[in-house]
Amino acid sequence: MQYISTRGAAPELNFEEAMLAGLARDGGLYVPKALPKFDSNFISSLGHLSYEEIAFKVMKPFVGEVFEEVEFKNIIHQSYSNFIHHSKAPLRQLSEKHYLLELYHGPTLAFKDFAMQLIGQLFRASLKKTGKRVTIIGATSGDTGSAAIEAFKGLEAVDVFILYPRGRVSEVQRRQMSTPSATNVHAISIDGDFDDCQKALKDLFNDLKFRDQVNLSGVNSINWARIMAQIVYYFSSYSSLNLDGKKVRFTVPTGNFGDIFAGYIAKKIGLPISKLIIATNQNDILHNALTSGEYARGIVNPSMSPSMDIQVSSNFERAIYYALSCDSSKVSQLFADFAHTGSFKIQESTLINLLAHYSSGKVSEDETSETINNALKKYKVEVCPHTAVGLKVAEDNMCDEPMITLATAHPAKFFEAYESSTGKRPVMPKNLSNLFNKKERITELPNSLDAIKSVVLERI
């Protein structure tokens, strides 16, 4: 399996090379040169398998021969060995046709653990073979950072620097990033919003001299390995319903577009998905893109669902790439325009291609709070504000087909929003019980590329 850039001017790489590179050197995102195809017999065969076994079958074609079969199986089992639910991603039935996919049973209680735990093990195996050392810089609106620090803490061949927007993550998210004592992980608070952090990250990757100097790598969803790992739970959830080839819908709380794009790849390679529904909060660049045909950067408005407080969705470039029939020259031009003007118009034919796979819904703060409360009363289930956004949009889009809504984080990670909505505290998992007694280590920086570079060079 070879990987190419959405912008067409970067070297073609194998899986391991694309994973370690993160962002392509031309500023684009890596995608498979060709996608595998899974038929109905393959999908039917998954029904009796464990999550780890499904993961191996789904991901092996994307990895190719980079890792031997036994080694890759061991990597997968090690990655999910510390998840607290035996099913890893259990499916909870809410009503006759509505299901909740619980993706918060990993070590940091968010869906990001599914990919990050795997990437940590893949990096460990790869760097052990080569003897190289890498510097990982990530940008987070909350969950990516804590998942990355948990996955890479103590790993000798990796230094990790996580940029997060000061005052715009939950207390639990911040403490998950700032309390680990491992000396190779660093939580960096930036005076700005998530889009500022993400822009800084991309600027660092595009500074090829700095990139090579520190052997820079990334674990944001710009990294294809993140997308690959998230494809798996679309297959595992579908196979658990015994639908015998019937189509299903997925509603996905969406910020940076990585999670829902994994669903698109699942559909492309054979999973019977009729529609992928984007659920967004008041930071609605994606909803506006699909309803107006204009992809335009707006001002980030803080919300009770901070992981979706994003106005530039990196993985939307991958969606545009496929909607343009893989025309990298057009993709390159569109995103060059976006870099200069903050917007571009989606041509009608491209929009039609997008709407064949995606639809969207937008949820207000009041509706989010109301849905958190209603979920507790109606379904007897505690949900985080991001999941509530998904539930509201899913309920507005129910039809005869089964609907699976992705529950992206444990409500305890956002106990402030949950308590203000219900008047109650969510159940606090054991692995959060000591978080508030630990000392925090945070480096506060201005929104300055030079300041970030200086700290990185000083600490690697």
URKA-V445460 format. One record per run of one state. SS is the DSSP state (H for helix, E for strand, C for the rest). FROM is the first residue (numbers start at 0). TO is the last residue. If there is no record, write none. Layout:
((SS	FROM	TO) (SS	FROM	TO))
//
This chain:
((C	0	0) (E	1	4) (C	5	11) (E	12	13) (H	14	20) (C	21	21) (E	22	22) (C	23	27) (E	28	31) (C	32	38) (H	39	43) (C	44	49) (H	50	62) (C	63	67) (H	68	78) (C	79	89) (E	90	92) (C	93	96) (E	97	101) (C	102	108) (E	109	109) (C	110	110) (H	111	129) (C	130	132) (E	133	139) (C	140	141) (H	142	151) (C	152	156) (E	157	164) (C	165	169) (H	170	177) (C	178	183) (E	184	189) (C	190	192) (H	193	205) (C	206	206) (H	207	213) (C	214	214) (E	215	216) (C	217	222) (H	223	239) (C	240	246) (E	247	252) (C	253	256) (H	257	267) (C	268	271) (E	272	279) (C	280	283) (H	284	291) (C	292	292) (E	293	295) (C	296	304) (H	305	307) (C	308	314) (H	315	322) (C	323	326) (H	327	340) (C	341	341) (E	342	344) (C	345	346) (H	347	354) (C	355	356) (E	357	361) (C	362	363) (H	364	378) (C	379	383) (H	384	395) (C	396	400) (E	401	406) (C	407	407) (E	408	408) (C	409	409) (H	410	421) (C	422	428) (H	429	431) (C	432	433) (H	434	436) (C	437	440) (E	441	444) (C	445	447) (H	448	458) (C	459	459))
//
